[in-house]
Amino acid sequence: MDTSTPTSSSSTRRHRRTRRGLALAAVTVLLAGVTAACGGGSDADSGDDGGPITLTVATFNEFGYEDLLTEYMDLHPDIKVVQKKTGTWEEHRDNLYTKLAAGSGLSDVEAIEGDGMPAILEEADGFVDLSDPEVDGRWLDWKQAAGTTTDGRLIGYGTDIGPEGICYRADLFEKAGLPSDRDEVAPLFESWDSYFETGKEFVATMPDTAWYDASKGVSQAMINQLEFPFEQEDGTIVATTNPEVRDVFDTVTSMQAAGLATNLDQWSDDWVAAFQKDGFATMACPGWMLGVIQGNAEGVEGWDIANAFPGGGGNWGGSFLTVPAQSEHPEEAKALAAWLTAPEQQLKAFEAKGTFPSQVDALDDPVLTDQVNEFFNDAPTGEILSDRAQAVTVQPFKGPKYADIIAAFQNAVLRVDQGQASPDESWDTFVSDVERLG
């Protein structure tokens, strides 16, 4: 969805969003060591006294569901809904995979991060088929396809998507002698070449502030613009032989060497702290990132967002709701998941947390298109993100090993950022990591 917009700085873990996944085949080894972070289906029992049944909903970071779940209970007095929320997808994923392998303990509704969905589709027998004529045509075609098995079973109801703009510190741009008005800034972000060249100008004037927040974020954004970055449709792994992937790696490591990037691991405590220390001036910014920035940069003035993205468009993130077969109340859980992902509710989630809807009927709704974000200098974020969504022309193919490979790729980038290896050494390690995946 990642879909996240934290609203409090008291717990920085809630401001983080992790875009890496893990193939289900590897997680059974976690059974002995991973402590469960979310509740299980055993909590979702109806009382013997005929009282309301309890449904549990397990999410990570911020989905914008707090008020919605209260509303649902008001509409359905025979149902009590308990939300179980972890700070990051990784925490949530480990718990989910452990309980999926164990055969019990999952919540009635489990959220799945987009990059983790291919692995879930490989385990489709562990989830309820959510196909229903009532939801036909609800989502953008590519979003629904990402939650559908090869034999046509709809396993995941789409929540949000992550159309990307570039968020930037207008005040730091002014100090560096760059344009700061979002309409004047947009041409600077027209291509990756212009984005990086502007960054070189910026750091020459502002050497104590990096141009962007983390190489991992930029590399993720660039990978998201490739059609078959890591795997072909027939399952052939091409990650280490694809010249486009090597070009992304060479570009981001060279820009780090030029001083454009921090040496921070995205989502780390130091990364969070950098928002308060003028640590960087720009970052790739899907809709859910607006809330991350607002939460981490509380009290910092100057943030804005441009209606532009290098190379045209890109989508980063987006999640799904699933109903595990373990649920004792699958029909009620399916109805709740359908309600939460209806256009009307997704518009409310967008207002609450900035999670950009994946539902067709929501994309031209004035609730979305008229949205203005005060923190981002009253930017028309609804209009900007709608334009950015329409600019997305490529979605990377994600096979069952995608999540493992992107994690290995980003680790390779991070090793160079933090001086643990040269670019060539780190690439060689990446090749070895991918080969071990089989």
Buried (B, 14 or more C-beta within 10 A) or exposed (E): BBBBBBBEBEEBBBBBBBBBBBBBBEBEEBEEEBEBBBBBBEBBEBEEEEEBBBBBBBBBBBBBBBEBBEBBBEEBEEBBBBBBBBBBBBBBBBBBBBBBBBEEBBBBBBBBBBBBBBBBBBBBEBBBBBEEEEBEEBBBEBBBEBBBBEEEBBBBBBBBBBBBBBBBBBBBBEBBEBBBEBEEBBEBBBBBEBBBEBBEBBBEEBEEBBBBBBBBBBBBBBBBBBEBBBBEEEEEBBBBEBEBBBEBBEBBBEBBEEBBBBBBBBBBEEBBEBBEEBBBBBBBBBBBBBBBBBBBBBEBEBBBBBBBBBBBBBBBBBBBBBBBBBBBBBEBBBBBBBBBBBBBBBBBBBBBBBBBBBBBBBBEBEBBBEBEBEBBBEBBBBBBBBBBBEBBEBBBBBBBBBBBBBBBBBBBBBBBBEEEBEBEEBBBBBBEBBEEBE
